[in-house]
Amino acid sequence: MEEILSYITENAIILIPVLLIIGKILKSIEKIPDKYIPVILLPIGIIGAMLLGGFNIHSAIQGVLVTGTAVYNNQIFKQMTKKE
């Protein structure tokens, strides 16, 4: 996890909890299948990073990284709390 965060700029880190919250909201909407939530979060993450860092390729990459980190963290939490 720390390795991933080393690639994310300080400005973009705030998007990780934002995307986690948006993901929880999307999960509560019954009409949206769970498999589409990461696909919906990706453009939100990219646009959010571009709003914070400017409209350039670096910001788009930051958006992909923060979205991936948010989805990864969510999956790790689910797997660690899963009862077998």
Phi and psi in degrees as GROMACS dihedral restraints (atoms count N, CA, C in turn):
[ dihedral_restraints ]
;  ai    aj    ak    al  type     phi  dphi    fc
    3     4     5     6     1   -62.9    20    10
    4     5     6     7     1   -32.8    20    10
    6     7     8     9     1   -64.7    20    10
    7     8     9    10     1   -41.0    20    10
    9    10    11    12     1   -65.4    20    10
   10    11    12    13     1   -44.3    20    10
   12    13    14    15     1   -64.2    20    10
   13    14    15    16     1   -22.8    20    10
   15    16    17    18     1   -68.3    20    10
   16    17    18    19     1   -19.4    20    10
   18    19    20    21     1   -91.4    20    10
   19    20    21    22     1   -13.1    20    10
   21    22    23    24     1   -94.5    20    10
   22    23    24    25     1   132.2    20    10
   24    25    26    27     1   -71.2    20    10
   25    26    27    28     1   157.9    20    10
   27    28    29    30     1   -60.4    20    10
   28    29    30    31     1   -37.1    20    10
   30    31    32    33     1   -62.9    20    10
   31    32    33    34     1   -35.3    20    10
   33    34    35    36     1   -85.1    20    10
   34    35    36    37     1   -17.4    20    10
   36    37    38    39     1   -59.2    20    10
   37    38    39    40     1   -32.4    20    10
   39    40    41    42     1   -61.0    20    10
   40    41    42    43     1   -22.6    20    10
   42    43    44    45     1   -72.0    20    10
   43    44    45    46     1   -21.9    20    10
   45    46    47    48     1   -61.3    20    10
   46    47    48    49     1   -55.3    20    10
   48    49    50    51     1   -65.7    20    10
   49    50    51    52     1   -30.6    20    10
   51    52    53    54     1   -61.8    20    10
   52    53    54    55     1   -45.8    20    10
   54    55    56    57     1   -67.3    20    10
   55    56    57    58     1   -35.1    20    10
   57    58    59    60     1   -62.8    20    10
   58    59    60    61     1   -42.4    20    10
   60    61    62    63     1   -66.0    20    10
   61    62    63    64     1   -44.9    20    10
   63    64    65    66     1   -61.8    20    10
   64    65    66    67     1   -39.2    20    10
   66    67    68    69     1   -61.1    20    10
   67    68    69    70     1   -41.3    20    10
   69    70    71    72     1   -63.7    20    10
   70    71    72    73     1   -40.9    20    10
   72    73    74    75     1   -63.3    20    10
   73    74    75    76     1   -44.8    20    10
   75    76    77    78     1   -62.7    20    10
   76    77    78    79     1   -37.1    20    10
   78    79    80    81     1   -64.1    20    10
   79    80    81    82     1   -31.6    20    10
   81    82    83    84     1   -76.3    20    10
   82    83    84    85     1   -11.8    20    10
   84    85    86    87     1   -87.3    20    10
   85    86    87    88     1   112.4    20    10
   87    88    89    90     1   -63.6    20    10
   88    89    90    91     1   -27.6    20    10
   90    91    92    93     1   -75.2    20    10
   91    92    93    94     1   -12.7    20    10
   93    94    95    96     1  -101.6    20    10
   94    95    96    97     1   112.9    20    10
   96    97    98    99     1   -64.7    20    10
   97    98    99   100     1   145.2    20    10
   99   100   101   102     1   -55.8    20    10
  100   101   102   103     1   -33.6    20    10
  102   103   104   105     1   -66.5    20    10
  103   104   105   106     1   -18.7    20    10
  105   106   107   108     1   -92.9    20    10
  106   107   108   109     1    -9.4    20    10
  108   109   110   111     1   -60.7    20    10
  109   110   111   112     1   -47.1    20    10
  111   112   113   114     1   -60.9    20    10
  112   113   114   115     1   -34.6    20    10
  114   115   116   117     1   -68.4    20    10
  115   116   117   118     1   -34.5    20    10
  117   118   119   120     1   -73.6    20    10
  118   119   120   121     1   -37.7    20    10
  120   121   122   123     1   -69.0    20    10
  121   122   123   124     1   -29.6    20    10
  123   124   125   126     1   -59.1    20    10
  124   125   126   127     1   -53.4    20    10
  126   127   128   129     1   -65.4    20    10
  127   128   129   130     1   -30.7    20    10
  129   130   131   132     1   -64.0    20    10
  130   131   132   133     1   -43.5    20    10
  132   133   134   135     1   -64.4    20    10
  133   134   135   136     1   -42.0    20    10
  135   136   137   138     1   -65.9    20    10
  136   137   138   139     1   -46.3    20    10
  138   139   140   141     1   -63.7    20    10
  139   140   141   142     1   -41.9    20    10
  141   142   143   144     1   -60.4    20    10
  142   143   144   145     1   -43.7    20    10
  144   145   146   147     1   -66.2    20    10
  145   146   147   148     1   -36.7    20    10
  147   148   149   150     1   -69.5    20    10
  148   149   150   151     1   -35.0    20    10
  150   151   152   153     1   -66.0    20    10
  151   152   153   154     1   -34.4    20    10
  153   154   155   156     1   -80.5    20    10
  154   155   156   157     1   -37.2    20    10
  156   157   158   159     1  -115.0    20    10
  157   158   159   160     1     1.7    20    10
  159   160   161   162     1    99.8    20    10
  160   161   162   163     1   158.8    20    10
  162   163   164   165     1   -88.5    20    10
  163   164   165   166     1    86.3    20    10
  165   166   167   168     1  -147.5    20    10
  166   167   168   169     1   171.7    20    10
  168   169   170   171     1   -65.0    20    10
  169   170   171   172     1   -34.8    20    10
  171   172   173   174     1   -60.9    20    10
  172   173   174   175     1   -43.3    20    10
  174   175   176   177     1   -67.0    20    10
  175   176   177   178     1   -37.5    20    10
  177   178   179   180     1   -62.3    20    10
  178   179   180   181     1   -41.7    20    10
  180   181   182   183     1   -64.0    20    10
  181   182   183   184     1   -40.2    20    10
  183   184   185   186     1   -60.1    20    10
  184   185   186   187     1   -39.8    20    10
  186   187   188   189     1   -61.7    20    10
  187   188   189   190     1   -42.1    20    10
  189   190   191   192     1   -64.5    20    10
  190   191   192   193     1   -42.8    20    10
  192   193   194   195     1   -64.6    20    10
  193   194   195   196     1   -44.7    20    10
  195   196   197   198     1   -69.0    20    10
  196   197   198   199     1   -35.2    20    10
  198   199   200   201     1   -65.8    20    10
  199   200   201   202     1   -44.8    20    10
  201   202   203   204     1   -61.1    20    10
  202   203   204   205     1   -40.4    20    10
  204   205   206   207     1   -66.1    20    10
  205   206   207   208     1   -42.0    20    10
  207   208   209   210     1   -63.9    20    10
  208   209   210   211     1   -45.4    20    10
  210   211   212   213     1   -66.6    20    10
  211   212   213   214     1   -41.7    20    10
  213   214   215   216     1   -61.1    20    10
  214   215   216   217     1   -46.1    20    10
  216   217   218   219     1   -61.6    20    10
  217   218   219   220     1   -40.7    20    10
  219   220   221   222     1   -62.5    20    10
  220   221   222   223     1   -44.1    20    10
  222   223   224   225     1   -67.8    20    10
  223   224   225   226     1   -39.4    20    10
  225   226   227   228     1   -61.1    20    10
  226   227   228   229     1   -45.6    20    10
  228   229   230   231     1   -60.7    20    10
  229   230   231   232     1   -44.7    20    10
  231   232   233   234     1   -61.5    20    10
  232   233   234   235     1   -44.2    20    10
  234   235   236   237     1   -68.1    20    10
  235   236   237   238     1   -37.1    20    10
  237   238   239   240     1   -73.2    20    10
  238   239   240   241     1   -28.3    20    10
  240   241   242   243     1   -98.7    20    10
  241   242   243   244     1     1.5    20    10
  243   244   245   246     1   -70.3    20    10
  244   245   246   247     1   130.0    20    10
  246   247   248   249     1   -91.7    20    10
  247   248   249   250     1   128.2    20    10
